[in-house]
């Protein structure tokens, strides 16, 4: 379940794509408190902001194929949610830039 702090990143992603988004509005409209959000509610919030939500399992190797989907919010096997900012490959050494809420 996403930590409510990940909503800050959701708002950042929406704004990055030119969509109007406001964290206080999300808190109010969805009655966000300090309890973890369930996945369905989190996806609904993203869709209501106008983002395309496509949950899928990806290996680190397949992250390169996201194309214009950056930035993206990822759920790691550990259960932690991170903001995936970019994938870069230099001299056959791939690197991933992640930001934790």
C-alpha positions in Angstrom: 0.0 0.0 0.0 1.4 3.4 -0.9 2.5 5.7 1.9 0.4 9.0 1.7 3.7 10.8 1.1 4.0 9.3 -2.3 1.1 11.6 -3.3 3.6 14.5 -3.4 5.3 12.6 -6.2 2.0 11.9 -7.9 1.3 15.6 -8.0 4.9 16.3 -9.3 4.3 13.8 -12.2 1.0 15.3 -13.1 2.5 18.8 -13.2 5.5 17.5 -15.2 3.0 16.4 -17.9 1.2 19.7 -17.8 -1.8 18.5 -15.8 -3.3 20.6 -13.0 -2.6 19.0 -9.6 -2.7 20.1 -6.0 -1.8 18.0 -3.0 -4.2 19.7 -0.7 -7.1 19.1 -3.2 -6.2 15.4 -3.3 -6.1 15.3 0.5 -9.5 16.9 0.7 -11.3 15.1 -2.1 -10.0 11.7 -1.1 -10.0 12.2 2.7 -6.3 11.3 2.9 -5.0 10.9 6.4 -1.9 9.3 7.7 -3.0 5.7 7.1 -1.6 3.9 4.0 -3.6 4.1 0.8 -4.8 1.0 -0.9 -3.6 0.4 -4.4 -7.1 0.8 -6.0 -7.6 4.2 -4.3 -4.1 5.3 -5.3 -4.7 4.3 -9.0 -8.0 6.1 -9.0 -6.4 9.3 -7.8 -3.8 9.1 -10.6 -6.5 8.5 -13.2 -8.6 11.4 -11.9 -5.6 13.6 -12.3 -5.5 12.6 -16.0 -2.5 10.2 -15.8 -2.4 6.9 -17.6 -2.2 4.1 -15.0 -0.8 0.8 -16.3 0.2 -1.5 -13.5 2.7 -4.1 -14.7 5.6 -6.1 -13.5 8.9 -4.9 -15.0 12.4 -6.1 -14.6 15.2 -3.5 -14.3 16.1 -4.4 -17.8 12.6 -3.7 -19.1 12.5 -0.2 -17.5 14.4 1.0 -20.6 11.3 0.4 -22.6 9.1 2.8 -20.7 9.7 5.5 -23.4 7.9 8.7 -22.4 6.4 7.2 -19.3 9.1 8.9 -17.1 8.8 9.9 -14.4 7.0 6.9 -13.0 6.1 5.6 -9.6 7.4 2.1 -8.9 6.6 -0.5 -6.3 9.7 -2.4 -5.4 9.6 -6.1 -4.3 10.5 -4.8 -0.7 7.1 -3.0 -0.7 8.6 0.4 -0.9 7.3 3.0 -3.4 9.8 5.1 -5.3 9.7 7.8 -8.0 11.6 6.6 -11.0 13.1 9.7 -12.7 15.2 8.3 -15.5 17.0 5.4 -17.0 20.4 6.1 -18.5 22.9 3.8 -20.2 26.5 5.0 -20.4 29.3 2.7 -21.7 27.1 -0.3 -21.3 26.6 0.5 -17.6 22.9 1.2 -17.0 21.9 3.5 -14.1 18.6 4.3 -12.6 17.7 7.5 -10.8 15.2 6.9 -8.0 13.8 9.2 -5.3 12.2 7.9 -2.1 9.4 9.8 -0.5 
